[in-house]
Amino acid sequence: MTTKKTGYLLGAVAGVGVMAAAVAGAGIQLPSAQAQMPAGGLIKASTVPIFAPPPGAPMTFADIFDRVSPAVVSINVTSRAEAPSLRQIPGLPALPFGGAPRGGPQGEDGDGQSGPSRRPTQQSAGSGFFISADGYIVTNNHVIENAETIKVVLKDERELEAEVVGRDEATDLAVLRVKGGRGPFPFVNFENAAKPRVGDWVITVGNPFGLGGTATAGIISAYGRDIGETFVDFIQIDAPINRGNSGGPTFDVFGRVIGVNTAIFSPSGGSVGIGFAIPADVADSVTKQLINGGKIQRGYIGATIQNFTPESAEALGLGDQKGAIVADLSPGGPSMKAGLQVGDVVVSVNGTAVKSSSELTRQVARVRAGDLLRLEVIREGKRRMVDIRSGVRPSERELAANSNEPGSPGGSGVVPGAPGKASVLGMTVGPLDDAARNRLNLPAEVRGALVETVDQSSDAGTKGLRRGDVITRVNDRAVATPADLTAAVDAAKKAGRSSVLVGVLRSGRTAFLPIKISG
C-alpha cells in the first residue's frame, strides 16, 4: 500500500510543479533552443515526470523486491534421468519450461568410473521459495522429479542440501526441506483471499537460465486458463518468464504470493510474454497436505471424459448445451457399478453446472473417497440422475499405464448381425471380425464397425479418422456392424441433423467426434 500511494503522490506533486511552471511562463518570451544548447550539443532531458501515473502503477518495484527476494532460492538438481528442461502442456504448441541446463551430461558415475549400465548424470536448475521459517520450500514437481541430489542456493549465497517432503504430479507441485543450515529462514505467505484484478501489476522472482535472483514485472492477463492440466485453472501473466523460473513465486504489489510459475507459451522456446502460474489457493492447499502427510488423495469415478463441444451438441440436437461426454468406463469402477454409460453427457455434479471435462474432473477430485456424487446426465435426449460413490484416484502414472492398455470402450453388448461392408460419412467400413481384433489387440467384447478407407476430402478425413479406427457409437446408438452405422446415420438424416456424433476407438481409447453428413 505504501509503495502504491507514495508513487502516486510523488507523481502528482511533480505534475503540479510542471503545471505551475507552464502557467508562470505565460506571456514570457523564452530563449531559443539554440541559445539554450550547451557547447557539446547535448540537451539534458528532465527526469521529472510531466504527469502523474495512474493509481496502482508503482514508480518502482525495488521495495517489493528487497522485501521478498531473500525468501526465493535457486534449486540445483543432479539426476540420472532426463533433465526437466522442457515442460510440455497438451493442447498448446511448444511450451518449453523448467530447469535451465547447467552443463551437458557427465560421462562418469559418481565414483569417477565409466558406467555404461547407468545413465550419465545431468545438471538442471529451477526456482523455489521458503514458506516457513523452519525451511520448507515450494517448487514444481518437474524441477525435482528423478533427482538424486538437490541443493538450494539462498540470496546470501549459502548452499544447502534439501530433501523431498512430498510431490504431486497432478498439480506439478513439490515441497522440499533444507537439511541443516542456520534458521530461521526468511519466508513469504500465500495470498488466498484478496485476488489482484486482471490488469493489476505483479512481479516474479526466480532463477532464469541459472541467473539467480532475477526480477521481472508485468500484469495479470487472465484467470481460469485451461491449458490441458487436469486440476488447475491457471493464472495467465505477461511478466517475462523463462527456463529456470519454474517453481518460482509471482507476487502482488504487497509482496504476497499469488501464484507459482509453472509454464509458458512459447513457439520459439523463449519468453513471448505469456506465462502461467498455479493459483495461490491451489498451491497452499496442496503443499499443506504434502507437509502433513506427503500424499494427496482425490476423488475418482473411473470414467474417461472429454469436452462436449458446440458441434457435438448440434449433432445430438441439444442446442447450446455444455458439459462433458463419457468416452470410456473403467471395468468394475465406481461409474460402471453405478450405471453410468458411454455416451452420457454430464451437465452437473451435486447441483453445480459442468461446462467442460476439466471442470468435471476438478469437481470429482475435490471429494473424499466414499463421498456420494450426484451426476445429472443426458442420455438418449432425456435428463436423469446417476449417484456414484467416489473411489480414490490412482496416481497419474498408474492412470497413464492403464490408458495405454487396450480395453473395452464400454462395449454395446449387441450381438453382431450380418457383416457386409458400407460406404458412409466418406468412409468404407467393414465388420470387426476376430482377425481384425487380433491385429488391433482388442478384447472379444468390443463391438463396432472397422474403418477400411477414408476419403481425405471428407469431414471424417479432415477430423483425422483413418484406417484401423473402430466406430463404436453414433449419437445415442451403439454400433456393432456396418449396418448399424448406416442405420444410425440415416436416422439422423431423417431427424434433420446435419452431423452425427461418432465414437471412435483407437489404441484402446475412445473419443467422440462430430462428423458432417454429406449429401
C-alpha positions in Angstrom: 0.0 0.0 0.0 2.8 2.4 0.9 4.6 1.8 -2.4 1.5 2.5 -4.5 0.4 5.6 -2.6 3.9 7.0 -2.5 4.4 6.5 -6.2 1.1 8.2 -7.0 1.6 11.1 -4.7 5.1 11.9 -5.8 3.9 11.9 -9.4 1.0 14.2 -8.5 3.3 16.7 -6.8 5.7 16.7 -9.7 2.8 17.3 -12.1 1.6 20.3 -10.1 5.1 21.8 -10.3 5.2 21.4 -14.1 1.8 22.9 -14.4 2.7 25.9 -12.3 5.8 26.5 -14.4 3.7 26.5 -17.5 1.3 29.0 -16.1 4.1 31.2 -14.8 5.6 31.2 -18.3 2.5 32.6 -20.0 3.3 35.8 -21.9 7.1 35.5 -21.3 9.4 35.0 -24.3 11.7 32.1 -23.8 15.3 31.9 -25.2 15.6 29.9 -28.4 16.7 26.2 -28.3 19.9 27.1 -30.0 20.7 29.7 -27.3 20.0 27.0 -24.6 22.1 24.3 -26.2 25.4 23.6 -24.3 28.7 23.6 -26.1 28.7 19.8 -26.5 25.4 19.9 -28.5 23.5 17.8 -25.9 20.3 18.8 -24.1 19.7 17.1 -20.8 16.1 15.8 -20.7 14.3 16.5 -17.4 13.9 13.4 -15.2 10.8 14.9 -13.6 7.6 13.2 -14.9 5.2 15.5 -16.7 2.1 13.7 -15.5 1.1 11.6 -12.5 1.0 7.8 -13.1 -2.5 6.2 -12.7 -3.4 4.7 -9.3 -1.9 1.2 -8.9 1.2 1.8 -11.1 4.3 1.7 -8.9 7.1 4.1 -9.6 9.5 1.2 -8.7 9.4 -2.4 -7.7 12.6 -2.1 -5.7 10.9 -2.0 -2.3 8.9 -5.2 -3.1 12.0 -7.0 -4.4 14.1 -6.0 -1.3 11.4 -7.4 1.0 10.6 -10.7 -0.8 13.8 -11.8 -2.6 15.6 -13.3 0.4 12.8 -15.9 0.5 13.4 -17.0 -3.1 16.0 -19.7 -3.8 17.7 -21.3 -6.8 17.4 -25.1 -6.9 20.2 -27.1 -8.5 19.4 -30.7 -9.3 21.5 -33.7 -10.2 19.7 -36.6 -11.8 20.2 -39.7 -13.8 17.1 -39.3 -15.8 16.3 -36.7 -18.5 16.7 -33.3 -17.0 13.5 -31.3 -16.5 14.4 -28.7 -19.0 11.2 -28.7 -21.0 7.6 -28.6 -19.8 5.1 -29.7 -22.5 1.5 -28.8 -22.0 -1.1 -30.7 -24.1 -3.1 -28.5 -26.3 -0.6 -25.7 -26.7 2.4 -25.9 -29.1 5.9 -25.7 -27.9 5.7 -24.9 -24.2 9.3 -25.4 -23.0 9.7 -24.5 -19.4 11.5 -25.6 -16.3 15.1 -26.2 -15.2 17.7 -24.3 -17.0 20.5 -26.6 -18.2 23.7 -26.2 -16.2 26.2 -28.1 -18.3 25.9 -31.1 -20.5 25.7 -34.8 -19.4 28.7 -36.1 -17.5 30.3 -39.3 -18.8 31.2 -40.8 -15.4 29.4 -42.4 -12.5 29.7 -40.9 -9.0 32.8 -42.9 -8.3 34.6 -41.4 -11.3 34.4 -44.7 -13.3 32.7 -45.0 -16.6 29.3 -46.7 -16.1 27.6 -47.9 -19.2 24.9 -49.6 -17.2 23.8 -46.3 -15.6 22.6 -43.1 -17.2 25.0 -40.2 -17.2 24.4 -37.6 -14.6 22.7 -34.4 -15.7 22.5 -31.0 -14.0 19.5 -28.7 -14.2 18.2 -25.7 -12.2 14.9 -24.2 -11.2 13.4 -21.9 -8.6 11.6 -22.2 -5.3 10.7 -20.2 -2.2 10.5 -20.6 1.6 7.0 -20.8 3.0 8.1 -21.3 6.7 10.9 -20.2 9.0 11.9 -23.9 9.6 13.0 -24.5 6.0 10.1 -25.8 3.9 10.4 -24.8 0.2 7.7 -24.9 -2.6 8.8 -25.6 -6.1 7.5 -27.5 -9.2 7.4 -31.3 -9.3 9.0 -31.3 -12.8 12.0 -29.4 -11.4 13.0 -32.1 -8.8 11.5 -35.2 -10.4 14.0 -38.1 -10.6 16.6 -36.0 -8.6 19.5 -37.8 -6.9 20.7 -34.7 -5.1 19.1 -31.3 -4.5 20.9 -28.2 -3.4 19.3 -24.8 -2.8 21.2 -21.5 -3.1 20.0 -18.7 -0.9 20.3 -15.0 -1.7 23.2 -14.7 0.8 25.0 -17.4 -1.4 24.7 -20.1 1.2 24.3 -23.5 -0.4 22.2 -26.1 1.5 21.2 -29.7 0.7 17.5 -30.4 0.6 15.2 -33.4 0.6 11.8 -34.1 -1.0 9.0 -33.9 1.6 6.3 -34.7 -1.0 5.2 -34.1 -4.5 2.1 -34.1 -6.6 2.3 -34.8 -10.3 -1.3 -33.8 -11.0 -0.7 -30.1 -10.0 3.1 -30.1 -10.7 3.8 -29.0 -7.1 6.5 -30.3 -4.7 7.7 -29.4 -1.2 11.3 -29.6 -0.1 13.0 -29.1 3.3 16.6 -27.9 3.7 18.9 -30.1 5.7 20.9 -28.2 8.3 21.6 -24.6 7.9 21.0 -21.9 10.5 17.4 -20.7 10.7 15.1 -19.1 11.0 14.8 -18.7 7.2 13.1 -15.7 5.5 9.8 -16.8 4.1 6.7 -15.5 2.3 3.0 -16.2 2.5 0.3 -17.3 0.0 -2.5 -14.9 -0.5 -5.8 -16.8 -0.7 -8.3 -14.1 0.0 -7.6 -10.9 -1.9 -7.1 -11.7 -5.6 -5.5 -9.0 -7.8 -7.7 -8.0 -10.7 -6.9 -8.6 -14.4 -4.6 -5.7 -15.3 -3.0 -5.4 -11.8 0.8 -5.3 -11.5 2.7 -8.5 -10.5 6.4 -9.2 -10.0 8.1 -12.6 -10.4 11.4 -13.6 -8.9 13.4 -16.6 -9.9 16.4 -18.3 -11.5 16.0 -18.0 -15.3 18.8 -19.6 -17.2 20.7 -20.1 -14.0 20.8 -16.4 -13.3 19.6 -16.4 -9.7 17.7 -13.5 -8.0 16.2 -12.2 -11.2 13.1 -10.0 -11.0 10.6 -9.3 -13.8 7.3 -7.3 -13.7 4.1 -7.4 -15.7 0.4 -7.6 -15.2 -2.2 -10.3 -14.7 -3.7 -11.1 -18.1 -6.4 -13.5 -17.2 -7.7 -16.0 -14.7 -9.1 -19.5 -15.2 -6.9 -20.6 -18.2 -7.3 -24.2 -19.1 -4.1 -25.3 -20.8 -4.6 -29.1 -20.6 -3.7 -29.6 -17.0 -6.3 -31.6 -15.0 -6.6 -29.9 -11.7 -5.6 -26.3 -12.2 -7.2 -23.2 -13.6 -4.1 -21.2 -14.3 -3.4 -17.5 -13.9 -2.1 -16.0 -17.1 0.5 -13.3 -16.6 2.6 -11.2 -19.0 5.7 -10.8 -16.8 8.7 -12.3 -18.7 9.3 -15.9 -17.5 12.0 -18.1 -18.9 13.7 -21.5 -18.5 14.6 -21.9 -14.8 11.8 -19.8 -13.5 9.8 -23.0 -12.8 8.7 -23.2 -9.2 9.4 -19.5 -8.5 6.7 -17.2 -7.0 4.6 -14.5 -8.5 3.9 -11.6 -6.1 1.3 -8.9 -5.9 2.4 -5.3 -5.2 2.1 -6.0 -1.4 4.7 -8.8 -1.6 2.2 -11.7 -1.2 2.5 -14.9 -3.2 -0.5 -15.1 -5.6 0.9 -17.9 -7.8 3.6 -20.5 -8.6 5.2 -20.1 -12.0 5.0 -23.3 -14.0 4.7 -22.9 -17.7 5.0 -20.6 -20.7 3.5 -20.4 -24.1 6.5 -20.2 -26.5 6.6 -21.3 -30.1 10.3 -20.2 -30.2 11.4 -21.6 -26.8 11.9 -18.2 -25.2 9.5 -15.8 -23.4 6.9 -14.2 -25.6 5.1 -12.6 -22.7 2.5 -15.4 -22.0 3.2 -17.3 -18.7 1.1 -19.4 -16.5 1.1 -19.7 -12.7 -0.7 -22.1 -10.3 -3.1 -20.0 -8.2 -2.1 -19.5 -4.5 -5.2 -21.2 -3.1 -4.4 -24.4 -5.0 -0.7 -24.3 -4.1 -1.4 -23.6 -0.5 -3.9 -26.5 -0.1 -1.7 -29.0 -1.9 1.6 -28.0 -0.1 -0.1 -28.2 3.3 -1.3 -31.7 2.6 2.2 -32.7 1.3 3.7 -31.4 4.5 1.2 -33.1 6.8 1.0 -36.5 5.0 3.2 -36.5 2.0 0.4 -37.7 -0.3 -2.6 -36.2 -2.0 -5.9 -38.2 -2.3 -8.6 -37.2 -4.7 -12.0 -38.5 -5.7 -12.4 -40.9 -8.6 -15.3 -42.3 -10.6 -13.5 -44.4 -13.1 -14.6 -42.7 -16.3 -12.7 -41.2 -19.3 -14.4 -38.0 -20.4 -13.9 -35.3 -23.0 -15.4 -31.9 -23.7 -18.9 -31.8 -25.1 -18.4 -29.2 -27.8 -21.0 -27.0 -29.5 -20.5 -29.2 -32.6 -21.3 -32.3 -30.5 -24.3 -30.6 -29.0 -25.6 -29.7 -32.5 -25.1 -33.3 -33.7 -27.3 -34.6 -30.8 -29.8 -31.8 -31.2 -29.1 -30.3 -27.8 -28.7 -26.7 -28.8 -26.0 -24.8 -26.8 -25.8 -27.4 -24.0 -22.3 -27.6 -22.4 -20.9 -30.4 -20.4 -18.6 -33.5 -20.6 -19.3 -36.7 -22.5 -18.3 -40.1 -21.2 -16.0 -41.8 -23.6 -14.9 -44.9 -21.6 -15.6 -46.6 -18.3 -13.0 -48.5 -16.2 -14.1 -52.1 -15.8 -15.5 -52.6 -12.3 -15.0 -48.9 -11.5 -17.4 -46.7 -9.5 -19.1 -45.3 -12.6 -19.7 -48.7 -14.2 -21.1 -50.0 -10.9 -23.5 -47.0 -10.6 -24.8 -47.4 -14.2 -23.1 -44.5 -15.9 -22.9 -45.3 -19.7 -20.6 -44.4 -22.5 -22.2 -41.5 -24.4 -23.8 -40.0 -21.3 -23.4 -36.2 -21.3 -22.7 -35.0 -17.7 -24.2 -31.5 -17.2 -23.9 -31.1 -13.4 -22.3 -32.6 -10.3 -24.1 -32.2 -6.9 -26.1 -29.3 -8.4 -23.2 -27.4 -9.8 -23.2 -27.0 -13.6 -20.4 -28.6 -15.6 -19.1 -26.7 -18.6 -16.1 -28.8 -19.6 -14.3 -32.1 -18.9 -11.8 -30.2 -16.8 -14.5 -28.8 -14.6 -16.0 -32.3 -14.1 -12.6 -33.7 -13.2 -11.9 -30.9 -10.7 -15.3 -31.3 -9.0 -14.8 -35.1 -8.7 -11.3 -34.6 -7.4 -12.4 -32.3 -4.5 -14.5 -35.0 -2.8 -13.1 -37.7 -0.5 -13.2 -41.4 -1.0 -16.7 -42.8 -0.1 -18.5 -39.5 -0.7 -21.6 -39.5 -2.9 -21.5 -37.7 -6.2 -24.9 -37.0 -7.9 -24.4 -36.6 -11.6 -27.1 -35.1 -13.9 -26.7 -36.7 -17.3 -28.4 -36.5 -20.7 -29.0 -40.0 -22.1 -31.0 -40.6 -25.3 -32.2 -37.0 -25.1 -33.6 -37.3 -21.6 -32.2 -36.0 -18.3 -31.6 -38.4 -15.4 -29.6 -38.7 -12.2 -26.8 -41.1 -11.6 -25.5 -41.5 -8.0 -21.8 -42.6 -7.8 -19.8 -43.4 -4.7 -16.4 -41.9 -5.1 -13.2 -44.0 -5.0 -9.6 -43.0 -4.6 -7.9 -41.6 -7.7 -4.9 -43.7 -8.8 -1.6 -41.9 -9.4 -1.0 -40.2 -12.7 1.5 -42.9 -13.7 -1.0 -45.7 -13.0 -3.7 -43.9 -15.0 -1.3 -43.4 -17.9 -0.3 -47.1 -17.8 -3.9 -48.2 -17.7 -4.9 -45.8 -20.6 -2.3 -47.4 -22.8 -3.7 -50.9 -22.3 -6.3 -51.9 -24.9 -9.7 -52.3 -23.2 -13.4 -52.2 -23.7 -14.9 -48.9 -24.8 -17.9 -49.6 -22.8 -19.0 -52.3 -25.3 -22.5 -52.3 -26.6 -23.3 -55.9 -25.7 -25.0 -56.2 -29.0 -24.5 -59.4 -30.9 -23.2 -58.7 -34.4 -25.5 -59.3 -37.3 -24.8 -60.0 -40.9 -21.4 -58.4 -41.6 -21.1 -56.8 -45.1 -19.5 -53.5 -45.9 -20.8 -50.0 -46.1 -19.8 -46.6 -47.5 -20.9 -43.9 -45.2 -19.7 -40.5 -43.9 -16.9 -40.5 -46.5 -15.6 -43.9 -45.2 -15.7 -47.5 -46.2 -16.3 -49.7 -43.2 -16.3 -53.4 -42.7 -17.0 -55.9 -39.9 -14.8 -56.1 -36.8 -14.0 -59.8 -37.0 -11.7 -62.0 -35.0 -8.8 -61.4 -37.3 -9.2 -57.6 -37.0 -9.5 -57.9 -33.2 -6.2 -59.9 -33.1 -4.5 -57.4 -35.4 -5.6 -54.4 -33.3 -5.2 -56.2 -30.0 -8.8 -55.7 -29.0 -10.8 -57.8 -26.4 -13.5 -60.1 -27.7 -16.3 -58.0 -26.1 -15.5 -54.9 -28.3 -18.1 -54.3 -30.9 -18.0 -51.8 -33.8 -17.5 -51.2 -37.5 -13.9 -51.2 -38.7 -12.7 -48.3 -40.9 -11.0 -49.6 -44.0 -10.7 -46.4 -46.2 -11.3 -42.7 -45.6 -11.9 -40.0 -48.3 -9.4 -37.4 -47.2 -11.6 -34.6 -48.6 -14.5 -35.6 -46.4 -15.2 -34.2 -43.0 -14.2 -37.6 -41.5 -10.8 -37.3 -43.2 -10.4 -33.7 -42.1 -11.2 -34.7 -38.5 -8.4 -37.3 -38.7 -10.2 -40.6 -39.0 -8.0 -43.3 -40.5 -7.8 -47.0 -41.5 -7.9 -49.2 -38.4 -10.2 -47.0 -36.4 -13.3 -48.7 -34.9 -16.7 -46.9 -34.9 -18.4 -47.9 -31.7 -21.3 -45.4 -31.4 -23.2 -42.9 -33.4 -25.3 -40.4 -31.4 -27.2 -42.4 -28.8 -26.9 -45.7 -30.7 -24.3 -48.4 -30.1 -22.7 -49.7 -33.3 -21.9 -53.4 -33.7 -21.9 -53.7 -37.5 -21.5 -51.6 -40.6 -25.3 -51.8 -41.0 -25.8 -50.3 -37.5 -23.6 -47.4 -38.6 -25.6 -46.8 -41.8 -28.9 -47.0 -39.9 -27.8 -44.5 -37.3 -26.7 -42.0 -39.9 -30.0 -42.5 -41.8 -31.9 -41.9 -38.6 -30.0 -38.6 -38.1 -30.8 -37.5 -41.6 -34.5 -38.2 -41.2 -34.4 -36.1 -37.9 -33.0 -33.2 -39.9 -29.5 -33.3 -38.4 -26.5 -32.1 -40.4 -24.0 -34.0 -38.4 -23.6 -37.0 -36.1 -21.5 -37.6 -33.0 -19.3 -40.6 -33.7 -17.5 -42.6 -31.0 -14.1 -43.7 -32.4 -11.9 -46.3 -30.7 -8.2 -46.1 -31.4 -5.3 -47.6 -29.5 -7.6 -48.7 -26.7 -9.1 -45.3 -26.2 -12.4 -43.8 -27.3 -13.0 -40.3 -28.5 -16.2 -38.6 -29.7 -16.0 -36.6 -32.9 -18.8 -34.6 -34.7 -18.9 -35.6 -38.3 -20.9 -33.8 -41.0 -23.3 -35.9 -43.0 -22.6 -35.4 -46.7 -25.2 -35.5 -49.5 
